[in-house]
Amino acid sequence: MILPGSTVQVADPKSIYNGYRGFVQRISGSNAAVLFEGGNWDKLVTISLKTLTEVAV
């Protein structure tokens, strides 16, 4: 079950974020706000829950 604070990976071949791992910040309906961090940048993106898979840390 994906909850805020979960580490997730994007599994959508159509998305430019496919394969990226991030942290769920909040969930609203069928979407999640996922925070991606990459060295000197941070990006908060809204992604559908059906395209996210939970990752064991």
Backbone as a ProteinNet text record, in pm:
[ID]
protein_1_A
[PRIMARY]
MILPGSTVQVADPKSIYNGYRGFVQRISGSNAAVLFEGGNWDKLVTISLKTLTEVAV
[TERTIARY]
84.5	0	89.4	60.9	139.1	76.5	155.7	114.3	215.3	179.1	278.4	401.2	517.7	643	699.8	620.4	666.4	765.7	860.9	951.5	887.7	876.7	811.1	898.1	865.6	933	825.6	851	755.5	771.1	658.1	657	560.9	594.7	511.5	603.7	610.3	701.2	675.4	554.4	521.3	569.5	610	648.5	798.8	836.6	979.2	1042.2	958.1	1006.1	1012	991.4	994.1	1126.9	1117.3	1235.9	1288	1239.6	1283.7	1223.9	1299.2	1251.5	1234	1127.4	1100	1021.8	984.2	912.4	773.5	671.7	534.9	518.3	475.9	453.2	308.3	214.8	72.3	-4.9	-123.7	-211.2	-345.4	-397	-526.6	-602.1	-706.5	-783.3	-698.8	-682.4	-604	-466.1	-422.3	-291.9	-205.3	-74.7	19.2	118	154.8	260.3	390.3	480	604.9	721.3	808.6	926.4	1045.2	1103.7	1224.7	1341.1	1450.8	1570.5	1685.6	1763	1872.2	1991.7	2072.6	2191.7	2156.1	2160.5	2135	1994.9	1901.9	1766.2	1664.3	1548.6	1433.6	1313.2	1226.3	1108.1	990.4	879.2	756.3	660.4	620.6	539.2	415.6	300.4	178.2	171.3	160.2	160.2	45.9	-14.6	-122.8	-70.3	-148.5	-108.4	-93	-169.8	-162.9	-30.6	47.3	176	293.6	263.3	368.8	377.9	499.3	521.4	603.3	568.4	640.3	773.6	877.2	1012.7	1055.5	1111.8	1166.6	1302.2	1321.9	1445	1553
-117.8	0	124.6	214.7	337.4	443.9	495.8	599.7	713.4	832.8	940.5	892.3	921.8	877.4	754.1	688.3	567.4	604.5	515.2	528.8	454.6	521	462.3	477.1	394.6	402.8	415.1	499	519	404.1	339.5	227.9	260.1	363	406.5	439.4	351.2	374.2	503.9	561	685.1	809.4	793.5	907	934	1060.5	1094.1	1058.7	1031.3	992.8	841.3	763.8	618.3	570.1	490.1	437.5	524.6	647.3	735.9	689.7	708.7	679.7	810	814.5	935	901.3	1005.8	992.5	1053.9	980.1	1030.1	1135.8	1254.2	1363.9	1369.3	1350.8	1351.6	1276.1	1233.1	1159.3	1231.7	1248	1312.6	1235	1165.5	1085.4	972.5	969.4	863.1	912.1	1026.5	1083	1100	1100.2	1122.4	1231.2	1314.7	1412.9	1345.3	1326.1	1254.5	1351.8	1349.3	1434.9	1357	1408	1350.5	1441	1381.6	1457.6	1405.2	1495.5	1452.3	1543.9	1528.8	1612	1754.6	1843.2	1984.1	2028.1	1932.9	1970.7	1887.1	1944.6	1876.7	1908.2	1810.1	1831.2	1758.4	1827.7	1769.9	1753	1627.7	1596.9	1518.2	1548.8	1472.9	1357.8	1235.9	1114.9	1024.9	955.6	861.8	745.8	706.4	596.5	465.4	446	318.4	300.7	407.3	395.4	391.7	384.1	381.1	243	201.4	77.6	110.6	47.3	71.1	-0.3	65.2	9.7	-13.2	-129.7	-157.5	-87.9	-18.1	59.9	-23.7
0	0	0	-89.5	-100.3	-11.2	79.2	172.2	168.5	219.2	227.9	305.6	252	311.8	244.9	160.8	90.9	-19.1	-41.8	-155.2	-271.5	-385.7	-502	-625.8	-726.4	-855.2	-962.2	-1061.1	-1170.2	-1269.7	-1301.3	-1396.1	-1509.9	-1586.1	-1699.1	-1816.2	-1917.5	-2030.3	-2106.9	-2092.2	-2162.3	-2087.9	-1962.2	-1878.9	-1888	-1885.1	-1883.2	-1748.4	-1648.9	-1516.6	-1498.8	-1604.3	-1596.6	-1536.7	-1430.2	-1364.4	-1250.9	-1240.8	-1133	-1000.7	-893.9	-759	-683.6	-603.5	-526.3	-401	-328.2	-202.4	-216.5	-174.2	-179.8	-71.3	-110.4	-17.4	28.7	-65.9	-30.9	-138.1	-99.9	-191	-196.1	-317.6	-336.7	-443.6	-403.1	-498.3	-553.8	-685.3	-749.7	-793.1	-738.8	-772.6	-648.2	-670.3	-561.1	-601.7	-506.3	-528.5	-487.9	-584.1	-561	-572	-470.5	-469	-521.6	-630.3	-687.1	-650.3	-604.7	-569.6	-653.7	-709.1	-795.6	-786.1	-684.3	-671.8	-638.1	-738.7	-713.4	-755.7	-771.7	-807.9	-731.2	-706.2	-646.4	-733.9	-751.9	-836	-773	-757	-704.6	-821.6	-848.6	-965.3	-922	-980.7	-955.8	-1055	-1001.8	-1084.4	-1039	-1134.1	-1103.1	-1018.2	-919.2	-830.8	-905.8	-1013.4	-1086.2	-1160.3	-1177.5	-1245.6	-1147.5	-1017.7	-916.8	-852.6	-823.9	-750.2	-626.6	-515.1	-389.9	-393.2	-341.4	-342.1	-196.6	-169.9	-37	-26.4	82.6	100.5	161.3
[MASK]
+++++++++++++++++++++++++++++++++++++++++++++++++++++++++

